[in-house]
């Protein structure tokens, strides 16, 4: 039957269901990515290259680079980040070799503890180690190992920052090396064994050289993460008078407000230069890496025999020290009536929890703010990821495929830099509206959306790339519209990955501090900000109670996500791989 519709009607149907609808969808998604991610960053970098108060071209950069405070913060940032990489590399490689090459009992639980720093925010990790290593430590105190009262907590130092950032970013090295081990064929090890090589020689001459590029790649990524870390330097470095670029930006903005945005933009440019150089080196290493033949049987775990019990005991001891004891110290402090009071059955109290979580209206509001902001960021990010993933993986739209790597920009730059960019762009009234969103929850939500989209976009795109495009093509031939095909075919198949990614966004955003520390205002406090504020004000027991409750909430969500492991694509949950 001939189409008797009017030209306007045919054009509308084309826009909604044909190629026009796809182009419109990609255009809207591109606008989303550009406005929320790239535009603020480009504006910030342009600001850094502006003139100073004297009108000198590139004056802000010259003034910033000639500042003694900038030199000290830059040197400390490079020193602490490089030192933490050594810790991350040693721990990450050793643990990956143990998990990947040895037959161990409780492997899933061990892996979960190894990856725990990915779930626990840096400010809460820092607070936990402060409580563990302090003179009032509920763990070391009864053992007589705590510092004497009045002594400075050893964590308030460059060494403390290096050690803790090393532990926090260790999973990045662990994941890279574990993936390299999974790609090694058993034939290489078997050939060395037939040639008479022992286990030590096989490890040193066969395995380590092959996983070395992956270890270096993970270490470089750990360096980039350390450069942009805010929670650890803020809680350990500010009291210890060890300035880093992220804390210098925070202190300048906290002291002088948005009036110094041009000066701190220069500091942000230094952060991006350090992180960008590291990521560029990593990309170069990946391109030049010699591929390993992945054919054949994968590497089989080694039997430990009589060494099984000592090795497992050593691994459990190391993981308990790194991941469990700090959390127990945090919980012990939360249950103590006051710092310095020994925790016993007689002194144990839940008063800090009730005072902090129930009686404090500001903290209740912070929990509500974090909950709805994180939920909104998770839901919207999942919807956007569905659209981008569908157009890139199913329809293979060229612009959509470009968006896949453009969305990484707000994620790979330090969070402090993105927060500064948002202040610069959204402090003035919005064009055509005349209202500024600075100081509102809207600016926090937009920043979360820009930063955390890759957490759900990556798994969703992989899932959609593995689905059969013929189903979508058949639906299109029979007249199904674009939105119908996405909702009825693509979304159900990608649902497990979308849900898993959305939960990861929620978990990450709920305790987020780096963005929130610079963007929050009265009435829109978040949990991460309140933990930092309580500790900064000297209310350690209140900060510990809030942190313990927050960690418990996150762990419950992680366990709920773990229950979905059977419905998720392999590799979605890293501790289940």
N, C-alpha and C positions, 0 to 999 in steps of 0.2 A: 504494500500500500504506500502511496506517495506521501511524503511529509507535507501536510497542508498548513503547518504552523506558521505564524508570522515570523519575520526575520528577528525581531527582538526576542521572541520566545525561543527560537532555535539558538540564538546567541547565549541566552541564559542557560539552556540545557547543556550547551557546549562548555560553559564556564564551570558548571557544577559537576558534570559527569565525564567529560572528555579530557583531552590534553590541556585545555584551558584551565580546568579545575586543578590539575596537577601543577601547572605553572603558578597558579594563584596560591596554592598551598605552599609551594617552595618559596615563593616571594614573601609570604607572611612569616615563614620560619626563618628566612634569611634576615628579615627586618628584626625579628625577635633576638637573634644571635648578635646582630650588629649593634643594636641599641643597648642591650643589656651587658654585652661583653666587650666588644672592640672599641666602640665609640668612647666610653669613659677612659679606657687605657690610653688611647691615642691622644685624648685631650690632656691627660696627666703628663705624658711625655712631652707634648708641645709646651706645656707650662714650664717644665724643667729647663727648656732651652730659651726661656724668655729673658727679658732684661731685668736688672735689679732696680732698686730704688733710685740709683744714680742714672738710670737710663742706659747703662752699658749693655751692648749686645752680648748675649750669653753670660751676663753678669751673675745670674743666679748660680750657674754651674761653677764659675770661678770662685764666687764667695763660699759656696758649699764645700768645694774641694780644698780650699785654703783654711778651713776651720779646723782647729785642733780637736774639737769634740768629734768632728766627722772622721778625722784620721784615727782617733782612738777607737771609735765604734767600728770603723771598717776593719782595722787590724784585729780587734777582738772577734769580730764576726768570722773572718777568715780563719783565725787561729782555733776558735771553738768548733767551727764547722768541720775543719780538717781533722781536728783531734777526735771529734765524735765519729767521723767516718772510719777511723781505725778501729774503734770499739764496735761499730756496726758490722764492719767487714769480718773481724775475727769471730764475733758471736754468730753472725748470719751464716758464714761459710761452715763453721763447725756444726751448727745445729742442722743445716741443710744436708750435710754429709751424713750425719747420724740418722736423720729421718728418711733420707733417700736411699741409703746403702745398707742399713742394718735392719734386721727383723726384730721389731720391738713390740712389746705389749703396751696397750694404752696409747697407740700412735695418735688417734684423733684428739684425745684430751691433751697430749703433749703439744700437738700442733696448735690447738686452740690457745694454750697458754703462750706459745711463741708469738702468735699473732694478736694477742690481747692488746698490745700498744696501739694497734690500728683501731680498736673499739673504744679505748679509754682516752679521753682528751688530755692534751699535754699539760694543761694547768692542774688537772686532778692527779696525774702521775707525779707532777712536781710536788704537789701538796702531800701526797702519800709518802714520798721519799723524805720530805722535810720532817714528817711525823715519825718515820722509821729511824732516822739518823739523829734526831734531836735529843736534848738532855732529858726530856719527858717521854721518851719513846716507850710505849707500852710493850714492845717486843724486846728491845735491847736493854731497857732499864732493869727488869727482873734478873737478867743474866749478868748484870754488872758491866755491860759493854757500851753503855750510852755515855756520851760526853758529860763531864761534870757540869753541874748547874752554873750558869754564867758564861760557859764557853760558847764560842760561835759555832753554829751548826755547820758541819763540814760541807753541806750541800750549797751553802751560800758562797760559792767560789767558782773560779773558772773550771777547776777539776770536777766539781759537782755538775756544772752545766754540760761539760763534755761527756761525762759518764751517762747522764740521764738522756741527753739527746742521742747518744750512741745506742742506748737500749730502745728508745722510742722508735728510731728509724731502722733498727736491725731487721724488722720484717721485710723491708724493701730488698735487702741483700738476700735474705732467706728465700723469698719467693723467686727471685731471679735464678739463684743457684739450683733450687729445687726443680724449676722448670727445665734447666739445662741437664740435670741428672735424669729427668724423665725422658729426655730425647736421646740419651746415650744408648746405643745398642749393646746388648749383652755380648755380641760377638767380639768386640774389642777387648773386654775384660777376659773373656774365655781364651782368646788367643794369647794374651799375656800370661794367663795361668798355665796354659799348655807349655809355653816357653820356659816355665820354671820360676816365674816371678812370684814373690810372696805378696801378701796383702798390702804391706807397707809400700813396697816398690810399685805395685799396681796403682795405689792411691797417688803416689808422688809423680810417677812417670806417665800415667795414662789418664786418670780421672781429673786430677787438678789442672793439668794444662788445658784440657778440653772445657772445663767449666770456668777457667780464669776469665775469659771475656764476659761471661754472664755476671761473675762476681764483680768485675770492674764496672760493668754497666749498673748493677744495683748500688755499688758504692757511690758512683757519681750521682745517681738519683737521690741517695741519702744525703749527699752534700747539698744538693739543691733544696731538699726539704729542710735541712738544718739552717741554711741561710735565711729562709723565710719563717722559721719557728718563732713564735711570740710567747706562748704560754710558759715554757721553761725559762727563757731569759728574763721574763717579767717577774716570775715568782722567786727565782734564784739570783738573777743578775742585779736587779734593782736594789734589794737589800745588801747584796755583796759588793755593790759599787763596781760591777763589771758591765759596762755599757756595750750594747750591740745595736746594729742599725734599726732593728724592729723596735727595740725599747726606746731608742733615741727619738724615733718618729712619734711614738706614743707620748713620751714626756714633753716633746715640743708642742704637739697639738693639745695635750692636756693643760699645758701651762699658758699657751698663747692663743689657742683656738684657731679657727680657719684663716686668720689673718696671715699665718705663716705657711699657707698651703704651697706657695711657690718654693720656699726654702726646703720643706720636707719632700717636695716632688723630686728634688735633686737626690735626696737620700733614697727615695723609692727607685730612682733610676739606677743607683748603685746596686740596690738589691736585685733588680731585674738583670743588670749586667752580669753579676755573679751567677745567678741562677741560670741565665741564658747561656753563658759560656759553658757551664757544666752540662746542660741539656744538649747543647750543640756538640760537645765532645762525645757525649753518649750516642747521639744519632750517628756521628761519624764512625764510632766503633761498631755500631750495629751494621752499618752498610759494608764495612770492611771485614766483618767477621767471616771466618771460613765455615761454611755450612757443614754439619755433621750428617752423615747418611742415617736417616731415621728408620730405615728398613730393618727387618729382623725383629727378634724378640727383645723387649725392653729389659733394662737392667734389673736383675733379680736381687732381692735383699739377701745379705749375708747372714748366715747363722753364727751366733756368738758363742754357742757352747757354754763352757764354764765361765766365760766372761759376761754372760748375759745379765746376771743379777748386779754385779758391780757397775756395769755400764748404765743400766737402767736407773740404778740408785743415784749415780752421779748426775745423770740428766735431770731426774726429778728434783734433786737438791738444787741444781742451778736454776731450774725454772721456778721453783718455789721462792728462791731468793729474789729473782728478778720480777716475778709477777704476783706472787701470793703474799709474801711478807709485807710489802708496802701497803697492800690493800687491807691486810689485817691490822697494821699500825693505824691506818686511817680510820678503820672501824673502831679500834680501841680508843683513839682520841675522841671520836664522836660519842662514845659511851662513858667517857670520863666526865666528872662534874666540872673540872677545871684543869688547866695545864699544871703539871707538877704534882697532881694528886695521883698516887698509884691506883691502877685499875684492879679492884678486887670485887668479890661478890657483894661486899657491903657498900662499896662506892659506885658500883655500876648503876647507871641511870639512863633513861631514855628522854630526860628533860631537854637535851640539846635538839633532839629530833622534833619534839613537840613545840619547843620555843622557835625553832627555825622554820619548820615546815607548816605548822598549824597556826602559831600565834603571830607570825610575821607576815603582815599583809603584802609587803613588797615582794617577798620571796614567793608567796602564793601567786602573785601576779606574774612573777618571772617564770614560774612553771607553766602557767597558762599561756603566756606569750611564746615561750619556747615550743610548747606543744602545738599551738595552732600555726606558728610560722613554719615549723618543721614539717607538719602534715601538709600544709599548703604547698611548700616547696617540693615535697615528695610527689604529690598528686599532679601538680602542673608539670614538673620535670618528666614524669612518666608519660603524660599526654604528648609533650613536645618530642620526647625521645621516640614515641610510637610514630609520629609523623615523619621525623627526619630519617629514622631507621627504615621505614617503609619505602620512602622515596629513594633512599640511597641503596638499600640492599635488594628490594623487590623490583622497583622500577628503574634502578640504576641511573637516576637523574644526575647529570654532571654537577650542577650547582649544589644539590643535596650532598653529594659525595665530598665536595669541598667544605661544606659545613661541618662534616665529621671532625676535621682537624681544626677548624676555626673555633669550635666550641671548647677546645682544650686550652685556649689562651687564658681565660680567667682562672682556670684550675692550676695551670703550671706556674703562673706568676705568684709570688708571695701574697698571702691574704691581706697583709698590711697595705700592699701596693693597690690592690683592688679597692679596698676601703677608702684610701686616699682619692682614687679616681672617682668614686661615687660621691664623695664630699664635694669635689671640684665641680662635677657635672650637675648634681642635684641640689646643691645649696641655693643657687638662684631659683627664682620662680620658674616653673615650667612654661615654655612658650605656648601662648594661646589659652592657658589656664590661669596664670597669674598666682599660682600657689606653689610653695616649696614643699617638697616631701622630706627635706632634711629634718631629722629629729622625730620622725614618725616611724611606725612599724612598716610602712610601705617600702622605705629605702632598705630596711633589713631584708624584707622578702625578696626584693629585686636582686640584692647582692647574693643571697642564698641561691636564687634561681640561676644566676650567671655562673657561680662557682661550682655548684654541685651537679649540674646537668650531666657531665661525663660519667658520673658514678652509675647512672641508669642507662645512659645512651650506649656505652660500650657493651654491656651484656645483652641489651635489647637488639642492637644491630647484629651481633654475632648470631643470636637466635633467629632473627629474620633472614639472615643470609643463608641459614641452613634449611629453610623451608622451601617447598616446591613452588616456584613462581607460576607453574601451569594452572594452579587453582585460581590465582588472582586473574590470570589472563582469561580463563574460561568464564569467570564471573563478569569480566568486562565485556566479553563477546555477547553474552546474553543480556546485556543492558544494565548491569548493576552499577550504580554510581560510585564515585570515588570514596565518599564517606561510608557507604554501605560495605564496600569491599574491605576497607580498613577495619570497620567495627565487627563485621561478621566472619571474616576469614583471617586477617593478619593478627588482630588483637587477641583472639583466643589462643592462637598458636604461640604468640610471644608473651602471653600473660605471666607464666612463671618467672621469666627473666625480668619482666617489667615490675612485678611485685617485689622480687628480690632486690632489684636496683632501687626501687622506691623506699624499701625498708632501710637500705644502706644510706640513702640520702637523709632519711629521718634520723637515723642513729648519729650520723655525722653532724647534722645541723642542730640537733637538740642541745648539745653541750658546746657548740661552737663559741670560740672566744676571739680569734684574730680579727674577724670582720666586726663582730659585735662590740669589741672594746672601743672602736673608733666611731661607730655609727649609732650606738644606743643613746637614749636620753631618758629623762624622768618619765615614768609611765610605760616605757617599752623596754624595761630591763629583761635580760635573759638569764638562764641558769648559769651559763659560763661566766657572764659578767658578775653575777652575785657571788659565785665562788671566789673569784679574784678580788672583789671588793671586800668581802668578809675577811679574807686572809690579810689583805692590805691594811685593814683597819685594826688588826690584832685579835679578831674574834676567831681564833684557830679552831676551837671546838665547834662553833657554828658552821665554819667553812667545811670542817670534816664531816659533820652531819649531813649537810647539803650534798657534798661530794659523794658520800656513801650511798645516799638515797638515789642520786643520779646514776651512779655506776650500777646499782641494783636494778634500776629501771632498764638501763641499756642491756644488761646481761639477760634479763627476762625476754626482751625483744629478740636478742641474738639466739636464745634457746628456742623461741617460737619459730624463728626463721630456720633453724636447724631441723625442726620437725618437718619442714617442707623440702628437705634435701632430696627425697625421692622424686619430687615433681620438677626439680630444677635441672637445667643442662649441666653436664660435668664441668667442674671448675668454677661454678658460680659462687659456691661457698669455699673459700680458700682452705679452711681447716678440714674440709671433707675431701679434698683432692688426694 
